[in-house]
Each structure stands twice: as C-alpha cells, then as structure tokens.
Amino acid sequence: MSNNYGRGVGAGNGRVSKMERQQWETGGKAAGEGAITFPKCPHPSDLAPICPVNFLASIGVRCLHRRYRMIPVKNCVCLTNGLTFKINIMATYAQGVNGAFRGKAGSVVGSNWRSIGYLRGLARFKSKSNSPKQAAQRARFGMAVSFLRPMKNVLNLGFRDKKSNKSTGYNQGMQRFMKNAIIGEYPDLQINYSGIEVSSGGLGKLLGLSASSNTPNTVSMSWMDNSLLSGDTHGDDEVIVLLYDETEDTFATFKNVLRQDEAAELELPALFSGHTIHVYAFAMDRDGLDASNSQYAGEITLA
C-alpha cells in the first residue's frame, strides 16, 4: 500500500478496532479464529463482478493503515457496516485468483509497472488556480522534462536502470536535475550546466578529464588511465561522452572509446561550428553493470 492514505467517511468516521485491522491485514483471519467474510456489497448480482468491494476481496488487497480501513471505492455503500468510502490513493497488490487487473472498473483503475500491480482512484481535476509555490514547482518540473527527455536512454544507462525495480534511471536523473541543476527564483529559472548528472555508480572516475576544440568541428578529450592505481577501474572500461549544443538545443552521444585509450577525437557536423558545447563523460564497466559518477568536462566553443 502507498503511504498516502485518505480517510474513510461515514459511520464512526471509518475507524476500525485493532482486531478488525488485524483481521483485514491477514486476509480475514485472526489468530485462533476461522475465516471472516469480507464486507458484502448491495449491488445486484449482475454488477457484483465489477463492484470494487467484491473485486478487492477477490484479489486479496489488504490495508496496512493503522487507523482506517481504506477501500478504493467512490460512493459504494456496504450495508454490512453502513459506511461510505471515498479514496484517491494508489495501492499495490499481489496477483490473486483472478490474475493481474488492468483498466477501469467503476472508479478503480488498475495498471502494471515494472512487474508491480497498482490500483488507484480516478483522477480528480481541480478548478483552482495554482499557488505561487505550485507554479514554481511545475515550471521546474517542465524545465527538467524538456531538457532531459532527449537523453533518456543515456540516463537509464548511467543510473543503471536494470538495478532499480521502482525508479528508472530517467527518474533518478530527473530528481538530481531538479535538485542540483536548476538555479534562480521563479519565474527567472536557469540551468546550471555544471550541476547536471548523467550517471552514478561505484566505478572509478576519469582522472585528469579535459576537453578542448582546436581542430575544426572536433572536440578533443583526454584523461589518464588509472586502471593500475585502483581496484575499481579497468583498462577496458568504456568511456561514454555526452555533448550538448546549447545553441541548437541538441545532444550527441559517443561510445566505443576505452579508459586505456586516454584520448578521443569527436567530430561534429559543420553546422555546429562556433557553437557553445557542454561536455559530460562517465565510464561503464565491461559487463555494463556499473558506472562511474558523471563528470562535467566544461564548456567549450567548437572550432
């Protein structure tokens, strides 16, 4: 269950005793007792299969909240206890006898993300205008999405998407971008390019990383092979370079360079000549299972 619980509305304000809560959490059984029937729904038999109360009982959803029995139902009255519940939270569930649930059933929407089943209530639209803080947060979020979306694949690689079951690499990059790479006060928000992170991990960084442009349309990079100095680096670590053209608002990614090469010459289209380029780099181990923390090599003007 999510921690963002709403509150039951109705008789007794939806409160349940400790015994009732334990019974609900254990699937309708308490220590030393037999099975206890879930709340009955007054819907006609032909509607019962889509009744959220019956549906939740059938798939085995349990509420872990300490004070309230929360059922994702909108205006569904159970005659057994005379309570009306309203909810707008998201719950996770283990597949029951009916298997996974997707789609809309009454006021409940089921979905599956990264092998986790979710239930949520229908979205509620607000007619009120945003507060200054809400407007600022939405502006920051929009700025982050607009900037990071083109590099989504790089973020999923750099933040090791496969290792996280609940947060993608793109989401981790978004969180760090909003925390470290946006400066200024709303509405005058700006991007701090040196604060952008495109990877994170336990692999050793690239020592002495530098970038320059002396040859037309070419970015020259260099670093030191420190694979013999540390156990968390290897000569065959792949070096991944991300270039951002501030003028064109576009990204370019370069691979197939190894740590032991100690240098790279990256050629760009003539269109980018004279443009401001921001340079980022990180290393990835031979198995693609770990990465180094990304490094900002600086801002250069392409020759």
The 8 nearest C-alpha neighbors of each residue, nearest first, counted from 0:
[[1, 90, 91, 2, 62, 63, 89, 92],
 [0, 2, 90, 3, 89, 4, 88, 91],
 [1, 3, 4, 0, 64, 88, 89, 90],
 [4, 2, 1, 88, 5, 89, 0, 87],
 [3, 5, 2, 88, 6, 1, 64, 69],
 [4, 6, 86, 88, 3, 87, 7, 69],
 [7, 5, 8, 67, 4, 69, 13, 86],
 [6, 8, 13, 84, 12, 69, 67, 85],
 [9, 7, 12, 84, 13, 83, 6, 85],
 [8, 10, 82, 12, 83, 13, 11, 7],
 [11, 9, 12, 82, 13, 81, 8, 83],
 [10, 12, 13, 14, 9, 8, 82, 15],
 [13, 11, 9, 8, 10, 14, 7, 6],
 [12, 14, 7, 11, 8, 67, 9, 10],
 [15, 13, 67, 12, 11, 66, 68, 16],
 [14, 16, 19, 67, 20, 66, 13, 68],
 [15, 17, 19, 18, 20, 14, 66, 21],
 [16, 18, 20, 19, 21, 15, 65, 66],
 [17, 19, 21, 16, 20, 22, 29, 15],
 [20, 18, 22, 16, 21, 17, 15, 23],
 [19, 21, 23, 17, 22, 18, 24, 16],
 [22, 20, 24, 18, 23, 19, 25, 17],
 [21, 23, 27, 19, 28, 29, 25, 20],
 [22, 24, 20, 27, 26, 21, 25, 19],
 [23, 25, 61, 21, 22, 26, 62, 20],
 [26, 24, 22, 23, 28, 27, 21, 29],
 [27, 25, 23, 24, 28, 22, 59, 61],
 [26, 28, 22, 35, 23, 25, 34, 36],
 [29, 27, 22, 34, 25, 26, 35, 33],
 [28, 30, 22, 32, 31, 21, 27, 25],
 [29, 31, 32, 28, 33, 22, 21, 25],
 [30, 32, 29, 33, 28, 34, 22, 35],
 [33, 31, 29, 30, 28, 34, 35, 27],
 [34, 32, 28, 35, 31, 29, 30, 27],
 [33, 35, 28, 27, 36, 32, 29, 26],
 [36, 34, 27, 28, 33, 37, 22, 29],
 [35, 37, 27, 34, 38, 39, 28, 56],
 [36, 38, 39, 56, 35, 27, 53, 23],
 [39, 37, 79, 36, 40, 77, 52, 80],
 [40, 38, 77, 79, 37, 41, 78, 53],
 [39, 41, 77, 42, 38, 52, 78, 53],
 [42, 40, 77, 78, 43, 39, 76, 47],
 [41, 43, 40, 47, 46, 44, 50, 45],
 [44, 42, 46, 45, 47, 41, 40, 50],
 [43, 45, 47, 46, 42, 48, 41, 40],
 [44, 46, 43, 47, 48, 42, 49, 50],
 [47, 45, 44, 43, 48, 49, 42, 50],
 [46, 48, 50, 44, 49, 45, 42, 43],
 [49, 47, 46, 50, 54, 53, 45, 44],
 [48, 50, 47, 46, 104, 51, 54, 105],
 [49, 51, 47, 53, 52, 48, 54, 46],
 [52, 50, 54, 53, 55, 72, 49, 107],
 [53, 51, 55, 54, 50, 56, 40, 70],
 [52, 54, 56, 50, 51, 55, 57, 47],
 [53, 55, 51, 57, 56, 52, 50, 58],
 [56, 54, 58, 52, 57, 60, 53, 51],
 [55, 57, 53, 59, 54, 58, 52, 60],
 [56, 58, 54, 55, 59, 53, 95, 96],
 [59, 57, 95, 55, 56, 60, 96, 94],
 [58, 60, 56, 57, 95, 55, 61, 26],
 [61, 59, 55, 92, 58, 56, 62, 93],
 [60, 62, 24, 23, 59, 63, 26, 25],
 [63, 61, 64, 24, 68, 69, 23, 60],
 [64, 62, 24, 65, 61, 0, 20, 68],
 [65, 63, 62, 66, 67, 68, 4, 69],
 [64, 66, 67, 63, 20, 17, 68, 62],
 [67, 65, 64, 14, 15, 68, 16, 20],
 [66, 68, 14, 69, 13, 64, 15, 65],
 [69, 67, 62, 13, 70, 15, 14, 7],
 [68, 70, 67, 7, 62, 71, 6, 84],
 [69, 71, 72, 84, 68, 86, 52, 85],
 [72, 70, 86, 120, 107, 69, 85, 73],
 [73, 71, 70, 85, 75, 84, 51, 86],
 [72, 74, 85, 75, 106, 84, 86, 71],
 [73, 75, 83, 76, 84, 72, 85, 106],
 [76, 74, 73, 72, 83, 77, 84, 40],
 [77, 75, 83, 82, 74, 78, 81, 40],
 [76, 78, 40, 79, 81, 82, 80, 39],
 [79, 77, 81, 80, 76, 41, 40, 39],
 [80, 78, 77, 81, 39, 38, 40, 82],
 [79, 81, 78, 82, 77, 38, 10, 76],
 [82, 80, 78, 77, 79, 76, 10, 83],
 [83, 81, 9, 80, 10, 76, 77, 84],
 [82, 84, 76, 9, 8, 74, 75, 81],
 [85, 83, 7, 8, 72, 74, 73, 82],
 [86, 84, 73, 72, 74, 7, 71, 8],
 [85, 87, 71, 5, 88, 72, 120, 84],
 [86, 88, 120, 119, 5, 89, 71, 121],
 [89, 87, 119, 86, 4, 3, 120, 90],
 [88, 90, 119, 118, 1, 117, 87, 91],
 [91, 89, 0, 118, 1, 117, 119, 88],
 [92, 90, 117, 0, 116, 118, 89, 115],
 [93, 91, 116, 60, 117, 94, 90, 0],
 [92, 94, 95, 116, 91, 59, 60, 58],
 [95, 93, 98, 99, 58, 92, 96, 97],
 [94, 96, 58, 98, 97, 59, 93, 57],
 [95, 97, 98, 58, 94, 57, 59, 99],
 [96, 98, 95, 58, 99, 94, 57, 100],
 [97, 99, 94, 95, 96, 100, 58, 93],
 [98, 100, 94, 101, 97, 116, 95, 111],
 [101, 99, 109, 98, 110, 102, 116, 97],
 [102, 100, 109, 110, 99, 103, 108, 111],
 [101, 103, 109, 108, 110, 104, 100, 107],
 [102, 104, 108, 107, 105, 109, 101, 106],
 [105, 103, 107, 49, 106, 108, 102, 51],
 [104, 106, 107, 103, 49, 51, 50, 108],
 [105, 107, 121, 120, 73, 104, 72, 108],
 [108, 106, 120, 104, 105, 103, 119, 121],
 [107, 109, 103, 119, 102, 118, 120, 104],
 [110, 108, 101, 118, 102, 100, 117, 103],
 [111, 109, 101, 117, 116, 102, 118, 100],
 [110, 112, 116, 115, 117, 114, 113, 101],
 [111, 113, 115, 114, 116, 110, 117, 165],
 [112, 114, 115, 164, 111, 165, 116, 166],
 [115, 113, 112, 111, 116, 164, 165, 117],
 [116, 114, 112, 111, 113, 117, 91, 92],
 [115, 117, 111, 91, 92, 110, 114, 112],
 [118, 116, 91, 110, 90, 109, 111, 92],
 [119, 117, 109, 90, 89, 108, 91, 110],
 [120, 118, 89, 108, 88, 107, 90, 87],
 [119, 121, 87, 107, 106, 108, 71, 88],
 [120, 122, 106, 107, 123, 119, 108, 87],
 [123, 121, 124, 120, 87, 119, 106, 125],
 [124, 122, 121, 125, 87, 120, 126, 86],
 [123, 125, 122, 126, 127, 121, 128, 87],
 [124, 126, 127, 123, 128, 129, 122, 130],
 [125, 127, 128, 124, 129, 123, 130, 122],
 [126, 128, 125, 129, 130, 124, 133, 123],
 [129, 127, 126, 130, 125, 134, 133, 131],
 [130, 128, 133, 134, 131, 127, 132, 135],
 [129, 131, 133, 132, 134, 128, 135, 127],
 [132, 130, 134, 133, 135, 129, 136, 185],
 [133, 131, 135, 130, 134, 136, 129, 137],
 [132, 134, 130, 136, 135, 131, 129, 137],
 [133, 135, 131, 137, 132, 136, 129, 138],
 [136, 134, 132, 138, 133, 137, 185, 131],
 [137, 135, 139, 133, 138, 134, 140, 132],
 [138, 136, 140, 134, 139, 135, 141, 133],
 [137, 139, 141, 135, 136, 140, 142, 134],
 [140, 138, 136, 142, 137, 141, 143, 135],
 [139, 141, 137, 143, 142, 138, 136, 144],
 [142, 140, 138, 144, 143, 139, 137, 145],
 [141, 143, 139, 145, 140, 144, 138, 146],
 [142, 144, 140, 146, 141, 145, 147, 139],
 [145, 143, 141, 147, 146, 142, 148, 140],
 [144, 146, 142, 143, 147, 148, 141, 149],
 [145, 147, 143, 144, 148, 142, 149, 150],
 [148, 146, 144, 150, 149, 145, 143, 151],
 [147, 149, 151, 150, 144, 145, 146, 169],
 [150, 148, 147, 151, 146, 250, 152, 249],
 [151, 149, 153, 147, 148, 152, 154, 250],
 [150, 152, 148, 154, 153, 169, 149, 155],
 [153, 151, 155, 154, 150, 156, 169, 149],
 [152, 154, 156, 150, 151, 155, 157, 197],
 [155, 153, 157, 169, 151, 168, 156, 152],
 [156, 154, 168, 160, 152, 169, 153, 158],
 [155, 157, 153, 159, 154, 158, 160, 152],
 [156, 158, 198, 154, 159, 155, 153, 197],
 [159, 157, 168, 198, 199, 155, 156, 154],
 [160, 158, 156, 161, 157, 162, 155, 168],
 [159, 161, 168, 155, 167, 162, 163, 158],
 [162, 160, 159, 163, 164, 167, 155, 156],
 [163, 161, 160, 159, 164, 288, 158, 167],
 [164, 162, 160, 161, 166, 165, 167, 159],
 [163, 165, 166, 162, 113, 161, 167, 160],
 [164, 166, 163, 167, 113, 112, 115, 162],
 [167, 165, 163, 164, 170, 168, 171, 160],
 [168, 166, 160, 170, 169, 171, 163, 155],
 [167, 169, 155, 160, 158, 171, 154, 170],
 [168, 170, 172, 154, 167, 171, 155, 151],
 [171, 169, 173, 167, 172, 168, 166, 174],
 [172, 170, 168, 174, 173, 169, 167, 175],
 [171, 173, 169, 175, 170, 174, 176, 168],
 [174, 172, 170, 176, 171, 175, 169, 177],
 [175, 173, 171, 177, 172, 176, 178, 170],
 [176, 174, 178, 172, 177, 173, 179, 171],
 [175, 177, 180, 173, 179, 178, 174, 195],
 [178, 176, 174, 175, 181, 179, 180, 173],
 [177, 179, 175, 176, 174, 180, 181, 173],
 [178, 180, 176, 194, 175, 177, 181, 195],
 [179, 181, 194, 191, 176, 195, 190, 177],
 [182, 180, 190, 189, 177, 191, 179, 188],
 [181, 183, 189, 188, 190, 191, 180, 184],
 [184, 182, 188, 187, 189, 185, 181, 186],
 [183, 185, 187, 188, 186, 182, 135, 189],
 [186, 184, 187, 135, 188, 183, 138, 134],
 [185, 187, 188, 184, 135, 138, 183, 134],
 [188, 186, 185, 184, 183, 189, 182, 135],
 [189, 187, 183, 185, 184, 186, 182, 181],
 [190, 188, 182, 181, 183, 191, 187, 180],
 [191, 189, 181, 180, 192, 182, 188, 194],
 [190, 192, 180, 194, 193, 181, 182, 189],
 [193, 191, 194, 195, 190, 180, 277, 295],
 [192, 194, 191, 195, 295, 297, 180, 196],
 [195, 193, 180, 192, 179, 191, 196, 176],
 [196, 194, 180, 192, 193, 176, 197, 179],
 [197, 195, 198, 293, 194, 172, 175, 176],
 [196, 198, 154, 293, 157, 172, 195, 153],
 [199, 197, 157, 158, 293, 292, 196, 154],
 [198, 200, 292, 158, 291, 290, 157, 293],
 [201, 199, 290, 291, 292, 202, 289, 198],
 [200, 202, 291, 290, 203, 289, 199, 231],
 [201, 203, 291, 290, 231, 200, 232, 289],
 [204, 202, 232, 231, 291, 201, 205, 229],
 [203, 205, 291, 206, 292, 202, 282, 281],
 [204, 206, 208, 222, 207, 203, 223, 281],
 [207, 205, 223, 208, 222, 204, 225, 224],
 [206, 208, 222, 223, 209, 205, 221, 224],
 [209, 207, 222, 206, 221, 205, 296, 210],
 [208, 210, 296, 221, 220, 207, 222, 211],
 [211, 209, 220, 219, 296, 221, 218, 297],
 [210, 212, 219, 218, 299, 213, 220, 209],
 [211, 213, 218, 301, 302, 219, 214, 217],
 [214, 212, 302, 211, 215, 217, 219, 218],
 [213, 215, 217, 212, 302, 216, 218, 219],
 [216, 214, 302, 217, 213, 301, 272, 212],
 [217, 215, 267, 302, 272, 269, 266, 301],
 [218, 216, 266, 265, 214, 215, 212, 267],
 [217, 219, 212, 265, 211, 264, 266, 220],
 [220, 218, 264, 211, 210, 212, 263, 217],
 [221, 219, 210, 263, 262, 209, 264, 218],
 [220, 222, 262, 209, 261, 208, 263, 210],
 [223, 221, 208, 207, 261, 206, 205, 262],
 [222, 224, 206, 261, 225, 207, 205, 221],
 [223, 225, 259, 226, 258, 261, 222, 234],
 [224, 226, 228, 227, 223, 229, 232, 206],
 [225, 227, 233, 232, 234, 228, 224, 229],
 [228, 226, 225, 229, 230, 224, 233, 232],
 [229, 227, 225, 226, 230, 232, 224, 231],
 [228, 230, 231, 227, 226, 232, 225, 203],
 [229, 231, 232, 228, 226, 227, 233, 203],
 [230, 232, 202, 203, 229, 233, 201, 226],
 [233, 231, 226, 203, 230, 229, 202, 234],
 [234, 232, 226, 236, 235, 231, 258, 284],
 [233, 235, 259, 258, 226, 236, 257, 224],
 [234, 236, 257, 233, 258, 237, 259, 285],
 [237, 235, 284, 258, 233, 283, 257, 285],
 [236, 238, 257, 283, 282, 256, 235, 258],
 [237, 239, 282, 256, 257, 281, 258, 254],
 [240, 238, 254, 281, 280, 253, 282, 237],
 [241, 239, 280, 253, 252, 279, 238, 242],
 [240, 242, 252, 279, 251, 278, 280, 253],
 [243, 241, 278, 251, 250, 277, 252, 279],
 [242, 244, 250, 277, 276, 249, 245, 251],
 [245, 243, 276, 249, 248, 246, 247, 275],
 [244, 246, 248, 247, 275, 243, 276, 249],
 [247, 245, 244, 248, 274, 275, 249, 276],
 [246, 248, 249, 244, 245, 271, 274, 243],
 [249, 247, 245, 244, 246, 243, 250, 146],
 [248, 250, 244, 247, 243, 251, 245, 149],
 [251, 249, 243, 242, 244, 252, 241, 248],
 [250, 252, 242, 241, 243, 253, 249, 244],
 [251, 253, 241, 240, 242, 250, 254, 239],
 [252, 254, 240, 239, 241, 251, 255, 265],
 [253, 255, 239, 256, 238, 240, 252, 237],
 [256, 254, 237, 257, 253, 238, 239, 263],
 [255, 257, 238, 254, 237, 260, 258, 263],
 [258, 256, 237, 260, 259, 238, 235, 236],
 [257, 259, 234, 236, 260, 224, 261, 238],
 [258, 260, 234, 224, 257, 261, 235, 226],
 [261, 259, 257, 258, 262, 256, 224, 263],
 [262, 260, 222, 259, 223, 221, 258, 224],
 [263, 261, 221, 220, 260, 222, 264, 219],
 [262, 264, 220, 219, 265, 221, 256, 261],
 [265, 263, 219, 218, 220, 266, 217, 262],
 [266, 264, 218, 217, 263, 219, 267, 253],
 [265, 267, 217, 216, 218, 264, 268, 215],
 [266, 268, 216, 217, 269, 265, 271, 218],
 [269, 267, 270, 271, 216, 266, 272, 217],
 [270, 268, 271, 272, 216, 267, 215, 266],
 [269, 271, 268, 272, 267, 216, 273, 274],
 [272, 270, 269, 274, 268, 273, 267, 301],
 [271, 273, 301, 269, 274, 270, 216, 302],
 [274, 272, 301, 300, 302, 271, 275, 216],
 [275, 273, 271, 272, 300, 301, 246, 276],
 [274, 276, 300, 245, 299, 244, 246, 301],
 [275, 277, 244, 299, 243, 298, 300, 245],
 [278, 276, 298, 243, 242, 297, 299, 244],
 [277, 279, 242, 296, 297, 295, 241, 276],
 [280, 278, 295, 241, 294, 296, 240, 242],
 [281, 279, 240, 294, 239, 293, 241, 295],
 [280, 282, 293, 239, 291, 238, 294, 292],
 [283, 281, 238, 291, 237, 290, 236, 239],
 [284, 282, 290, 237, 236, 287, 289, 238],
 [285, 283, 236, 287, 286, 289, 237, 290],
 [284, 286, 236, 287, 235, 283, 237, 288],
 [287, 285, 288, 284, 289, 283, 236, 237],
 [286, 288, 284, 285, 289, 283, 290, 156],
 [289, 287, 286, 284, 290, 159, 283, 285],
 [290, 288, 284, 287, 200, 283, 202, 201],
 [291, 289, 283, 200, 202, 282, 157, 199],
 [290, 292, 202, 200, 282, 204, 203, 199],
 [291, 293, 199, 198, 200, 281, 204, 294],
 [292, 294, 281, 198, 280, 197, 196, 291],
 [295, 293, 280, 279, 296, 281, 292, 196],
 [294, 296, 279, 297, 193, 278, 280, 293],
 [297, 295, 278, 209, 279, 210, 294, 208],
 [298, 296, 295, 278, 277, 299, 210, 193],
 [297, 299, 277, 276, 278, 275, 300, 296],
 [298, 300, 276, 275, 301, 211, 277, 297],
 [301, 299, 275, 274, 273, 276, 302, 212],
 [300, 302, 273, 272, 212, 274, 216, 299],
 [301, 215, 216, 212, 272, 273, 213, 214]]
